Amino acid sequence: MERNKIFKKIKSLINIYLLWIKKNPWEFVLILSILLIGSFFRLYKIDQYLTFLGDEGRDVIIVRRLLVYRDLILVGPGTSIGNMYLGPLYYYLMAPALFLANYSPVGPAVQVALLGILTIFLIYLISRQWFGIKAALASSFLYAIAPTVIIYSRSSWNPNIMPFFSIICIYSLWRVWKKEEFKWFIPLSISFAFMLQSHYLGLLLLPVFAVFYILTLLKIKIKKQKKDSKNYIEEMEKRRNLFKYSLFSLSFFVFLMSPLVIFDARHGWRNTSSMKKFFTERQTTVSARPWTAIPKVPKVTAKVFTRLLSGKNELMGEITMVILLIGVFFVFRNRKKMKGYEYSGYLLILVWLFTAFIGLGIYKQEIYDHYYGFFFPAPFMLVGYIFASVQKNLSKYRKIIVWLIFSILVLYNLFENPLKYPPNRQMQRSIEVAEKIKDEYNGQPFNLAVIAERNYEDGYQYFLEKMKLPVTDIDAQRFEETVKEQLFVVCEMEKEKCNPNNSPKAEVANFGWSKVENEWNVFGVTLYKLIHIK
């Protein structure tokens, strides 16, 4: 009986969507076209374009060991600053994709791409509900073709899933605040746990949550009436549900964060200590005074719009910022004319962006593009809404100017499309090198080292382990056991800079006195085989 009910519900939903398509054929064609364009830019030759260096190799090594050897994972990757560790949720998210792809790193990369495509669709659905069809199509189309977004949508890396979970967080928060549907606390807490275990910049969503949680509380007023009155009972029931689902969702969040807590407890609270140090010793990391970020906001805003909206063109980014600020003022001035959910969605996006810009402003280190992941969708949704909104009261010729500006923005993004550059083929390089080592290791255990500016061993080691070759990491505490008779050195630099015998790289230095027995050029890198000098 239960199964029949599920099938009937699915059939009913399909019929509703088919009816919607019948009534809105052009809108269906347009959003389908946008999704196909976004899919093409993310999935075309993904095996050749995906990033596959040390970090990506480390991740698939850990997840493969989980799948093959049942090694449970309690901690995720380390952060580049602060000596902190993320939680392991991303690794568990990767596991099904890696398994289904027969342990090819392409599987998790495709998974990230599919989440990126789904993010395009979510931007469309949410923008349509808040702002209407024009805004939804404009924002989703810009997001589908944005070069920076595309680059971070086609590689398996923990920050790359943040846009998908961030938009779920924000929409869930809106359902709680605006529609008082407190069950949405559950997807909010789950998606926030995934965000926080993708990158700790997800913490910058906490002020947004706090603001709208307080606004939700303020909406629920216990009126001074008799305790048995209908209004009093309804308001009390709302308040009970608010706290009930708040606690329920908090338990989900704690459960998803518990592996990291268990790991930390087992290792003397090392992660907690690092986080405390990061936020308390603020000379080189963050400022404790948020108001100091205000002078930096214009610069941060211009950089964000340059990297996300204007195809990385700085002049166009600054022009976009100015136009958007004028548009924001124009829309806010006419806020009384907003209908339906317009104002609530608009306010939520502005608070989301303002918090992000202040947070980035108090951060004292270099700001990289992937740091924007926790608010990737926001500027696109804002542009789409401003674009659709300012047209309403404009003359025909002014509308043409607005369309022209939007078209220029589209062209800048298309001109910088990542597919115009040749693929890096990093994964293929790792495979070729591993195959060459397989041909030359003579059945004996060996060590591995990589000499490079921005890479390390794990990208190559993954395929060596997958081929079941006896590669061993040198452990300084078990020196005699782990140092083998041969060392393969992969040099990704110019041959004149390699010098494998005297390299300061720890993996080479720990191997001891050695000489080059042989060398080969493989896929643009130099592969050396070193043996001990006896």
Beta strands, then each sheet from edge to edge (+ up, - down):
strand 1: 447-451
strand 2: 486-491
strand 3: 514-522
strand 4: 525-532
sheet 1: 1+ 2+ 4- 3+
end
